[in-house]
Amino acid sequence: MTVTIVGSQLGDEGKGGVVDLYGDAADVVARYQGGDNAGHTVVHDGTEYKLSLVPSGAVRGKIGVLGNGCVVNPETLFDEIDTLRQRGLEPDVRVAERAHVILPYHRALDGIEEDEKEDLAAGTTGRGIGPTYEDKAGRRGVRVGDLLEPDVLRERLEYVVPQKRALAEDVFGVNVAEAFDVDHLYETYREYGERLADEGMTVDCGTFLQERIDAGENVMLEGAQGTSIDIDHGIYPYVTSSNPTAGGASVGTGLGPTVVGRGEVIGIVKGYLSRVGTGPLPTELGGVEGQTPGYDSDGSADEEELATYIRDEGGEYGTVTGRPRRVGWLDMPMLRHAARANGFTGLAINHVDVLAGLDEVKVGHAYEYDGETRLTMPATTEKWGRCEAIYRTFDGWPDVDWETVAAEGYDAIPENARAYLEYVSTELDAPIYAVGVGPGRGETVVVENPYD
């Protein structure tokens, strides 16, 4: 059977931890979209592993697959594999031959174009994800399978690189270097192809996964980012370049939609909201200069203090830059939208411990838009930006020994926190499968195992 893990908000909901939690019962863990812009952290035997491309399950000895819906930077892939090997692991990673390859000119153009977009910038990581998907849609991409055939690789590069060089030089006025040099790219990526072949890493993804399912094995399908930054169903243009929603699991792996649909689809929910970058956020607390539209540092001192508390408790700061992330109360219209778009069969709600110690916890239950009450997100980001949150207030819960709570089970969660969780479950018409009460695998309350 399949279990699909989907982010229900703006990314960073804790998907990697849930994949890790249920990973023991899975034989294969497959990523179905995104690239090395999708950081996830896995804690195994007290050791923390930070991955951006290799599927989470590889840390636990599962077969990891990068599906055809992914975009793959071979440099990142092999760096992560080599690092895991140096730490005593032997990850078994397969890569779809239909997956597209991120090349140096994609990364170069990513930064240039993001600067040019200014207010329409999506907050890209600069890793070439968007430009690679653009080339995929424009039928000028290089696929993993092309790296295995030198003549095909040379032909693809000789077609596309002059176009990219002209774009950089003639349109953006940028001097280019080896990132746009056909010979350099050919030699570098031909060698990547040789390593992929030597290690037997490439597969026809859909066939590979279906054969595993037919043999009675369990397959976990892992999405990156979250529903509200889905290219079709998110807050366009502040979105990623692929489909993190459950439909992407079928398209991005080659498994039929009835195969995915017969399995479980687990929506991962963070107990509050966080995001990086500009764009609307109706339930935002305080603000972050340079990110929150119309931010006024003279706003509510209480809100700013509360936002800082949640950031500190939840570690909501950039890993590299240390910049504060925007935070806000849970947004139920966003979650209802995600539940409809994905068809959740269960929920994993994380970071409940972060909100502990507050006198009260609010939820954006609905929106007021043009004098009307809305229970779900409008179709355009501009309309979403004109929505005002209508709040529902819950009594807070104490900070407790969360590791003990995880060991004792759901009934050990403080009563007010359970009321909060059950409200979310009722509103989304999906049962709670797990509750995250800390960063470690042992700090999760497991209610249901989707493989049972």
C-alpha positions in Angstrom: 0.0 0.0 0.0 1.0 3.7 -0.2 1.0 6.4 2.5 1.4 9.9 1.2 2.8 12.7 3.4 1.6 16.2 2.5 2.3 19.6 4.1 -1.0 21.4 4.7 0.3 24.9 5.1 3.3 26.9 3.9 6.0 24.2 4.3 8.1 23.5 7.4 5.3 21.6 9.1 7.6 18.8 10.2 7.0 16.3 7.4 10.4 14.8 7.7 9.8 13.8 11.3 6.5 12.1 10.3 8.2 10.2 7.5 10.7 9.1 10.0 8.0 8.2 12.6 6.2 5.9 10.2 9.2 4.9 8.2 9.9 1.6 10.0 6.8 0.1 8.3 7.8 1.4 4.9 10.1 -0.5 2.5 10.5 2.4 0.1 10.3 6.2 0.6 9.8 8.2 -2.6 10.0 12.0 -3.0 7.6 13.1 -5.7 8.4 16.8 -6.3 10.8 19.6 -5.4 14.6 19.6 -5.2 17.4 20.5 -2.8 15.3 23.5 -1.6 13.4 21.2 0.7 15.4 20.9 3.9 14.3 18.3 6.5 15.9 17.1 9.7 15.8 13.5 10.9 17.0 12.4 14.4 18.1 8.8 14.5 19.7 7.1 17.6 20.3 10.6 19.0 22.1 11.8 15.9 20.7 14.6 13.8 20.9 14.4 10.0 20.0 17.4 7.8 19.0 16.5 4.3 17.8 18.5 1.4 17.5 16.0 -1.4 18.0 12.4 -0.2 14.6 11.0 1.0 14.3 10.9 4.8 13.9 7.1 5.0 17.4 6.6 3.7 18.7 7.3 7.2 16.9 4.2 8.5 18.0 1.9 5.8 15.0 2.2 3.5 15.2 2.5 -0.3 15.0 6.2 -1.1 13.6 7.2 -4.5 13.7 10.6 -6.2 10.7 10.5 -8.5 10.3 11.9 -12.0 8.5 15.0 -10.5 11.7 16.0 -8.7 14.5 18.2 -10.0 17.9 16.8 -9.1 21.2 18.6 -8.5 23.7 15.7 -8.8 26.3 17.6 -6.9 24.0 17.9 -3.9 22.9 14.3 -4.3 26.3 12.9 -4.2 27.5 15.3 -1.4 24.6 14.1 0.8 25.2 10.4 0.0 29.0 10.7 0.6 28.4 12.5 3.9 26.0 9.8 5.1 28.6 7.2 4.2 31.2 9.0 6.2 28.9 8.9 9.2 28.6 5.1 8.9 25.4 4.8 6.8 24.9 3.1 3.5 22.0 4.9 1.8 20.3 3.1 -1.0 19.1 5.9 -3.3 17.4 5.5 -6.7 16.8 8.3 -9.2 14.1 8.4 -11.8 15.5 8.6 -15.3 12.6 11.0 -16.2 13.6 13.5 -13.4 15.1 16.7 -14.7 18.6 17.9 -13.8 19.5 21.2 -12.2 22.5 22.6 -14.0 24.8 25.6 -13.0 23.1 28.0 -15.4 19.8 27.3 -13.7 21.2 28.4 -10.4 22.9 31.5 -11.9 19.7 32.6 -13.6 17.6 31.9 -10.5 19.3 34.7 -8.6 19.3 37.1 -11.5 15.6 36.7 -12.2 14.6 36.9 -8.6 16.4 40.3 -8.3 14.6 41.5 -11.4 11.1 40.5 -10.1 11.4 42.7 -7.0 7.9 42.8 -5.4 6.8 39.6 -7.3 9.8 37.6 -6.0 8.8 34.3 -4.5 11.5 34.1 -1.9 13.5 31.6 -3.9 16.4 29.7 -2.3 18.5 30.5 -5.4 19.1 26.8 -6.1 17.8 26.7 -9.6 14.5 25.0 -8.9 12.2 27.3 -10.8 14.4 27.7 -13.9 14.7 23.9 -14.1 11.0 23.4 -14.0 10.6 26.2 -16.6 12.9 24.3 -18.9 11.0 21.1 -18.2 7.7 22.8 -19.3 9.5 24.4 -22.2 10.8 21.0 -23.5 14.4 22.1 -23.3 15.4 20.3 -20.1 18.1 17.8 -19.5 16.8 14.6 -17.8 18.7 12.1 -15.6 18.5 9.5 -18.3 20.3 11.9 -20.7 23.3 11.9 -18.4 23.7 8.2 -19.1 24.0 8.8 -22.9 26.9 11.1 -23.8 25.7 11.8 -27.3 22.3 12.8 -26.1 23.7 14.9 -23.3 26.0 16.8 -25.8 23.0 17.4 -28.1 20.8 18.7 -25.3 23.5 21.1 -24.0 24.4 22.5 -27.4 20.7 23.3 -28.0 19.9 25.0 -24.6 23.1 26.6 -23.4 23.4 29.3 -26.2 19.8 30.3 -25.3 20.7 30.6 -21.6 23.9 32.5 -22.4 22.0 35.0 -24.5 19.4 35.5 -21.8 22.1 36.2 -19.2 24.2 38.5 -21.4 21.7 40.2 -23.7 18.7 40.5 -21.5 20.1 40.8 -18.0 23.6 42.2 -19.0 25.5 39.7 -16.9 28.9 38.4 -17.8 28.8 34.6 -17.8 31.5 32.0 -17.0 31.8 28.2 -17.0 28.1 27.9 -15.8 27.3 28.6 -19.5 30.2 26.7 -21.1 29.0 23.6 -23.1 32.3 21.7 -22.9 32.7 22.2 -19.1 29.1 21.2 -18.5 29.3 18.2 -20.7 32.4 16.8 -19.0 31.1 17.4 -15.5 27.6 15.9 -16.1 28.9 13.0 -18.1 30.9 12.0 -15.1 27.8 12.3 -12.9 26.1 10.0 -15.4 28.9 7.5 -15.1 28.6 7.4 -11.3 24.9 7.0 -11.5 25.3 4.1 -13.9 28.2 2.5 -11.9 26.2 2.5 -8.7 23.0 1.3 -10.4 21.0 4.3 -9.2 18.7 5.1 -12.1 15.2 3.6 -12.4 12.0 3.8 -14.4 10.2 5.2 -11.3 6.6 4.2 -11.9 7.5 0.7 -12.9 10.0 0.3 -10.0 7.4 1.4 -7.4 4.5 -0.5 -8.8 6.6 -3.7 -8.8 7.3 -3.1 -5.1 3.7 -2.6 -4.3 2.7 -5.7 -6.3 5.2 -7.7 -4.2 3.3 -6.6 -1.1 5.8 -3.9 0.0 4.8 -0.6 1.6 5.7 2.6 -0.2 5.7 6.0 1.4 5.3 9.1 -0.8 7.0 12.2 0.5 6.1 15.7 -0.6 8.2 18.8 -0.1 7.0 22.3 0.9 3.2 22.7 1.6 -0.2 23.0 0.0 -0.4 26.8 0.1 2.8 27.2 -2.0 1.6 24.6 -4.6 2.0 26.1 -8.1 -1.7 25.5 -8.9 -3.4 25.6 -5.5 -1.2 28.0 -3.5 -0.8 31.8 -3.0 0.5 32.5 -6.5 3.0 34.0 -7.3 4.5 33.4 -3.9 4.7 29.7 -4.6 7.1 26.8 -5.4 7.4 25.5 -9.0 5.7 22.1 -8.5 2.8 20.4 -6.9 3.3 19.4 -3.2 -0.4 18.4 -3.1 -1.4 14.7 -3.1 -2.2 14.8 -6.8 1.5 15.5 -7.4 2.3 12.1 -5.8 0.7 10.3 -8.7 2.2 12.6 -11.5 5.6 12.8 -9.7 6.1 9.1 -9.4 4.3 7.4 -12.2 1.9 5.5 -9.9 -1.8 5.7 -11.0 -4.1 8.0 -9.1 -6.2 5.0 -8.0 -3.1 3.5 -6.5 -2.3 6.6 -4.5 -6.0 7.1 -3.7 -6.4 3.6 -2.2 -3.8 4.4 0.3 -3.6 6.9 3.2 -3.0 10.7 2.7 -1.7 12.3 5.9 -1.9 16.0 6.3 0.9 17.5 8.4 -0.1 20.5 10.4 2.0 22.9 12.4 0.1 24.0 15.5 0.7 27.7 14.4 1.9 29.3 11.2 5.4 30.3 10.0 6.7 31.5 6.7 9.6 33.2 5.0 9.1 35.9 2.5 6.6 38.5 1.6 2.9 38.2 0.7 -0.3 38.1 2.8 -0.7 36.3 6.2 -4.1 37.1 7.7 -3.3 35.6 11.2 0.2 37.1 11.5 1.4 38.1 14.9 3.5 41.3 14.9 5.6 41.4 11.7 9.1 41.1 10.2 10.7 44.1 8.6 11.3 43.5 4.9 8.9 40.6 4.8 5.5 41.7 6.2 3.7 43.9 3.8 3.2 47.4 5.3 5.0 46.4 8.4 5.0 49.1 11.1 7.5 48.6 13.9 5.3 50.8 16.2 2.5 48.2 16.1 1.1 46.2 19.1 3.8 45.6 21.6 1.8 42.6 23.0 1.7 41.0 19.5 5.4 41.5 19.0 6.2 40.0 22.4 4.0 37.0 21.6 5.5 36.5 18.2 9.0 36.6 19.7 8.0 34.0 22.3 6.7 31.6 19.6 9.8 32.2 17.5 12.1 31.4 20.4 10.2 28.4 21.5 9.8 27.0 18.0 13.2 28.0 16.7 11.7 30.1 14.0 14.9 31.7 12.7 16.8 31.1 9.5 19.3 28.3 9.8 22.0 30.2 7.9 21.0 33.8 8.2 19.5 33.8 11.7 16.7 36.0 10.4 13.3 35.8 12.2 10.5 34.0 10.4 7.0 35.5 10.2 4.7 33.7 12.6 0.9 33.6 13.2 -2.0 31.8 14.7 -3.3 28.7 13.0 -5.4 29.5 9.9 -8.4 27.2 9.5 -9.5 28.5 6.1 -6.0 27.6 4.8 -6.4 24.1 6.4 -9.9 23.5 5.0 -8.5 24.4 1.6 -5.7 21.9 2.0 -8.1 19.2 3.3 -10.2 19.5 0.2 -7.3 19.7 -2.3 -5.6 16.7 -0.8 -8.3 14.5 0.6 -6.7 13.9 4.0 -7.4 10.5 5.6 -5.6 11.5 8.8 -3.7 14.3 10.4 -0.3 14.7 12.2 -0.3 17.9 14.3 3.1 19.1 15.3 4.6 21.7 17.7 1.9 21.6 20.2 4.6 22.0 22.9 5.7 25.3 21.4 2.3 26.9 22.4 2.5 25.6 26.0 2.5 28.2 28.7 0.3 30.8 26.9 -2.8 32.0 28.8 -4.8 31.6 25.6 -4.3 30.3 22.1 -6.2 31.7 19.2 -7.2 30.2 15.8 -8.2 32.1 12.7 -11.6 30.2 12.4 -12.9 32.1 9.3 -12.3 35.2 7.2 -14.3 38.3 6.7 -14.1 39.4 3.1 -16.1 42.3 1.7 -18.6 42.0 4.5 -19.1 38.2 4.1 -17.8 35.3 6.2 -15.6 32.8 4.3 -14.5 29.4 5.6 -11.9 28.7 3.0 -9.2 30.6 1.1 -10.2 32.7 -2.0 -8.7 31.7 -5.3 -6.4 34.7 -5.7 -3.7 36.0 -3.5 -4.9 39.5 -3.9 -8.3 38.6 -2.5 -6.6 36.6 0.3 -4.7 39.7 1.2 -8.0 41.6 1.8 -9.3 38.9 4.2 -9.5 39.7 7.9 -9.2 36.8 10.3 -12.2 36.0 12.6 -10.7 34.4 15.7 -11.8 31.7 18.1 -10.0 31.6 21.4 -9.0 28.5 23.4 -7.7 28.3 26.9 -4.0 27.7 27.1 -2.3 24.6 28.4 0.7 24.1 30.7 4.3 23.2 29.8 4.7 19.6 30.9 7.2 16.8 30.5 6.4 16.1 26.9 8.6 13.1 26.6 6.5 11.4 29.4 3.4 12.5 27.6 4.6 10.9 24.4 5.3 7.6 26.3 1.9 7.6 28.0 -0.2 8.4 25.0 -2.9 10.7 23.8 -4.9 10.9 27.1 -1.8 12.3 28.8 -1.8 15.5 26.6 -3.2 18.4 28.7 -6.9 18.7 28.5 -7.0 22.1 26.9 -4.5 21.0 24.2 -6.7 18.1 23.4 -9.6 20.4 23.0 -7.5 22.4 20.5 -6.5 19.3 18.6 -10.0 17.9 18.4 -11.3 21.2 17.1 -8.9 20.9 14.2 -9.8 17.3 13.6 -13.5 18.1 13.6 -13.2 21.1 11.2 -11.1 19.1 8.7 -13.2 15.9 9.1 -10.0 13.8 9.5 -8.8 11.8 12.5 -5.6 12.6 14.4 -2.9 10.0 13.7 0.0 11.6 15.6 0.8 14.7 17.7 4.3 16.1 17.7 5.3 17.4 21.2 9.0 17.8 20.6 11.8 17.5 18.0 12.8 13.9 18.6 11.2 10.8 17.3 10.4 9.7 20.9 8.5 13.0 21.4 5.5 12.1 19.3 2.2 10.8 20.5 1.3 8.0 18.1 -2.5 7.5 17.8 -2.8 5.5 14.6 -0.3 3.6 12.4 -1.5 4.1 8.8 0.0 0.8 7.8 -2.2 -1.2 10.2 
